[in-house]
Amino acid sequence: MMPVVLLSGSFVRQNRWLLLAFAAWPFLMGLFFWSPHHAANREDVIGLLQQEVFYGIAVVGFLASSALYNEKRSRRIVGVLSKNVSRAQYLLGFLVGAGVFAFGYFVAVGTSSLWLLGHSEAIVKAALAIIVRGVTASVWIASLALLFSTFLYPFIAAAVAGAAAFLPLALAHRSNILAPVGSLFAGSDLLSPTIIWPVVGISLFECAIFLLVGAQIFAHRDVTVSLE
């Protein structure tokens, strides 16, 4: 597991400034709705959360899709794989790093919701639900983006993964279990404390499948070819 930890730490370190900026973004946006005298309007906060959730999941997918390409371009991948690190461990390290990035961001989103709406029991449960659903959806799209990035350019891999994640939402097919992002955020009330745990479990199972398939494809790719 040590190679996975080191690779995930490297991923987070390389994207630390973006993570800090994204963690601050919910609070900066919340300033437009915050008042020292009363809690923010619930509908306004839900509208803000919709934007934050969408951008958070999309950014995690984009970062995951470009991780492998950046490693190949820097030639770092050759040195890492020469140290008895498997291709599956390499992809898993990126996926764990993407999950850490998503966790940091969605903790900020949930905390900003508490700041705007108050620390009631219902809002605390809703904030925890946002974190669980957001991180799960982010890891799902990251694993799919990593799979596609083993044989596609990063932009195309991110676009295909994003279409798979968000197209069911656009078509109102929220319960499509093969693309569970819509199921994780079913309904219009993002402040609902409901977590559909079977969907979370199926999403993580699909992540494992994507990772295994991606590792098999990656195992047959030549990483010594220059990308320049």
C-alpha positions as CSV (number, residue, x, y, z in Angstrom):
1,M,0.0,0.0,0.0
2,M,2.9,2.4,0.5
3,P,3.3,3.1,-3.3
4,V,-0.4,4.0,-3.4
5,V,0.0,6.3,-0.4
6,L,3.0,8.0,-2.0
7,L,1.4,8.4,-5.4
8,S,-1.8,9.8,-3.9
9,G,0.2,12.2,-1.8
10,S,2.1,13.3,-4.9
11,F,-1.3,13.9,-6.7
12,V,-2.6,16.0,-3.8
13,R,0.6,17.9,-3.5
14,Q,0.7,18.7,-7.2
15,N,-2.8,20.1,-7.0
16,R,-2.6,21.6,-3.5
17,W,-3.1,25.2,-4.7
18,L,-6.1,24.3,-6.7
19,L,-7.5,22.4,-3.7
20,L,-7.0,25.4,-1.4
21,A,-8.7,27.7,-4.0
22,F,-11.6,25.3,-4.3
23,A,-11.9,24.9,-0.6
24,A,-12.2,28.7,-0.2
25,W,-14.6,29.1,-3.1
26,P,-17.8,27.9,-1.2
27,F,-17.1,30.5,1.5
28,L,-16.4,33.3,-1.0
29,M,-19.7,32.5,-2.8
30,G,-21.5,32.3,0.5
31,L,-20.6,35.9,1.3
32,F,-23.2,36.9,-1.3
33,F,-25.9,35.2,0.8
34,W,-24.6,35.6,4.4
35,S,-26.1,38.0,6.9
36,P,-25.0,38.5,10.5
37,H,-28.7,38.9,11.6
38,H,-30.4,35.8,10.1
39,A,-29.8,32.6,8.2
40,A,-29.6,32.6,4.5
41,N,-32.6,31.7,2.4
42,R,-32.8,27.9,1.9
43,E,-33.7,28.1,-1.8
44,D,-30.7,30.4,-2.4
45,V,-28.4,28.0,-0.7
46,I,-29.7,25.0,-2.7
47,G,-29.1,26.9,-5.9
48,L,-25.5,27.7,-4.8
49,L,-25.0,24.0,-3.8
50,Q,-26.1,22.8,-7.3
51,Q,-23.3,24.9,-8.8
52,E,-20.7,23.8,-6.2
53,V,-21.5,20.1,-6.6
54,F,-21.4,20.2,-10.4
55,Y,-18.1,22.1,-10.6
56,G,-16.5,20.0,-7.8
57,I,-17.3,16.7,-9.5
58,A,-16.3,18.0,-12.9
59,V,-12.9,19.3,-11.7
60,V,-12.1,16.1,-10.0
61,G,-12.8,14.2,-13.2
62,F,-10.7,16.6,-15.2
63,L,-7.7,16.3,-12.8
64,A,-7.9,12.5,-12.9
65,S,-8.0,12.4,-16.7
66,S,-4.8,14.5,-16.9
67,A,-2.9,12.8,-14.2
68,L,-1.5,9.9,-16.3
69,Y,-0.7,12.2,-19.2
70,N,1.3,14.6,-16.9
71,E,3.3,11.7,-15.5
72,K,4.1,10.5,-19.0
73,R,5.1,13.9,-20.2
74,S,7.4,14.5,-17.2
75,R,8.9,11.0,-17.7
76,R,8.4,10.4,-14.0
77,I,6.3,7.4,-14.7
78,V,9.3,5.4,-16.1
79,G,11.2,5.9,-12.8
80,V,8.2,5.0,-10.7
81,L,7.3,1.8,-12.6
82,S,10.9,0.7,-12.4
83,K,10.6,0.5,-8.6
84,N,8.3,-2.6,-8.7
85,V,5.1,-0.5,-8.7
86,S,2.3,-2.2,-10.6
87,R,0.1,-0.4,-13.2
88,A,-2.9,-1.1,-10.9
89,Q,-1.2,0.5,-8.0
90,Y,-0.3,3.5,-10.2
91,L,-4.0,4.1,-11.1
92,L,-5.2,3.4,-7.6
93,G,-2.8,6.0,-6.2
94,F,-4.3,8.6,-8.6
95,L,-7.8,7.5,-7.6
96,V,-7.1,7.8,-3.9
97,G,-5.6,11.2,-4.5
98,A,-8.7,12.3,-6.4
99,G,-10.8,11.0,-3.5
100,V,-8.8,13.1,-1.0
101,F,-9.1,16.2,-3.2
102,A,-12.9,15.6,-3.4
103,F,-13.2,15.0,0.4
104,G,-11.4,18.3,1.1
105,Y,-13.6,20.2,-1.3
106,F,-16.9,18.7,-0.2
107,V,-16.0,19.2,3.5
108,A,-15.7,22.9,2.6
109,V,-19.0,22.8,0.8
110,G,-20.8,21.1,3.8
111,T,-19.1,23.5,6.3
112,S,-20.2,26.5,4.3
113,S,-23.8,25.2,4.3
114,L,-23.6,25.1,8.1
115,W,-22.3,28.6,8.2
116,L,-25.1,29.9,6.0
117,L,-28.0,28.0,7.5
118,G,-27.0,27.4,11.1
119,H,-26.0,24.4,13.1
120,S,-29.3,22.6,13.5
121,E,-29.4,18.8,13.6
122,A,-31.1,18.7,10.2
123,I,-28.5,20.9,8.5
124,V,-25.6,18.9,10.0
125,K,-27.1,15.7,8.6
126,A,-27.6,17.3,5.2
127,A,-24.0,18.5,5.2
128,L,-22.8,15.0,6.0
129,A,-25.0,13.7,3.2
130,I,-23.5,16.2,0.7
131,I,-20.0,15.1,1.7
132,V,-20.8,11.4,1.2
133,R,-22.6,11.8,-2.0
134,G,-20.2,14.3,-3.4
135,V,-17.1,12.2,-2.7
136,T,-18.7,9.1,-4.0
137,A,-19.8,10.8,-7.3
138,S,-16.3,12.3,-7.6
139,V,-14.5,9.0,-7.1
140,W,-16.8,7.4,-9.7
141,I,-16.1,10.0,-12.4
142,A,-12.4,10.0,-11.5
143,S,-12.2,6.2,-11.9
144,L,-14.0,6.4,-15.3
145,A,-11.7,9.3,-16.4
146,L,-8.6,7.3,-15.4
147,L,-9.9,4.3,-17.4
148,F,-10.4,6.4,-20.6
149,S,-7.1,8.3,-20.0
150,T,-5.2,5.0,-20.5
151,F,-5.9,5.2,-24.2
152,L,-7.4,8.7,-24.9
153,Y,-6.0,12.2,-24.6
154,P,-7.0,13.9,-21.3
155,F,-9.5,16.4,-22.7
156,I,-11.3,13.6,-24.6
157,A,-11.2,11.3,-21.6
158,A,-12.6,14.0,-19.3
159,A,-15.3,14.8,-21.8
160,V,-16.4,11.2,-22.2
161,A,-16.4,10.6,-18.5
162,G,-18.3,13.8,-17.9
163,A,-20.9,12.9,-20.5
164,A,-21.4,9.5,-18.8
165,A,-21.8,11.2,-15.4
166,F,-24.0,14.1,-16.3
167,L,-26.0,13.2,-19.4
168,P,-28.5,11.1,-17.4
169,L,-29.1,14.2,-15.3
170,A,-29.7,16.3,-18.4
171,L,-32.1,13.7,-19.8
172,A,-33.8,13.4,-16.4
173,H,-32.9,9.7,-16.1
174,R,-31.8,10.1,-12.5
175,S,-32.1,6.5,-11.5
176,N,-29.7,5.0,-14.1
177,I,-27.6,2.7,-11.9
178,L,-24.9,2.4,-14.7
179,A,-24.4,6.2,-14.3
180,P,-25.1,6.7,-10.6
181,V,-24.3,10.4,-10.3
182,G,-27.9,11.2,-11.0
183,S,-29.1,8.7,-8.4
184,L,-26.8,10.0,-5.8
185,F,-28.3,13.5,-6.2
186,A,-31.8,12.4,-7.0
187,G,-34.4,15.1,-6.3
188,S,-34.0,18.9,-6.3
189,D,-33.3,19.3,-2.6
190,L,-29.6,19.0,-2.1
191,L,-30.1,19.7,1.6
192,S,-31.9,16.4,2.1
193,P,-30.2,14.2,4.6
194,T,-31.0,11.1,2.6
195,I,-28.1,8.9,1.5
196,I,-29.1,5.9,-0.7
197,W,-26.5,3.5,0.6
198,P,-27.1,0.8,-2.0
199,V,-26.3,3.4,-4.7
200,V,-23.1,4.3,-2.9
201,G,-22.1,0.7,-2.7
202,I,-22.8,0.0,-6.4
203,S,-20.9,3.2,-7.3
204,L,-17.8,2.0,-5.4
205,F,-18.1,-1.4,-7.0
206,E,-18.2,0.1,-10.4
207,C,-15.1,2.2,-9.5
208,A,-13.3,-1.1,-8.8
209,I,-14.4,-2.5,-12.1
210,F,-13.2,0.7,-14.0
211,L,-9.9,0.5,-12.1
212,L,-9.3,-3.2,-13.0
213,V,-10.2,-2.7,-16.7
214,G,-8.0,0.5,-16.8
215,A,-5.1,-1.4,-15.3
216,Q,-5.4,-4.2,-17.9
217,I,-5.4,-1.6,-20.7
218,F,-2.6,0.4,-19.1
219,A,-0.5,-2.8,-18.8
220,H,-0.3,-3.0,-22.6
221,R,0.6,0.6,-23.1
222,D,4.1,1.7,-23.8
223,V,5.0,4.4,-21.3
224,T,8.5,5.1,-22.8
225,V,7.1,6.8,-25.9
226,S,7.7,10.5,-25.8
227,L,4.6,12.7,-25.9
228,E,6.4,15.7,-27.2
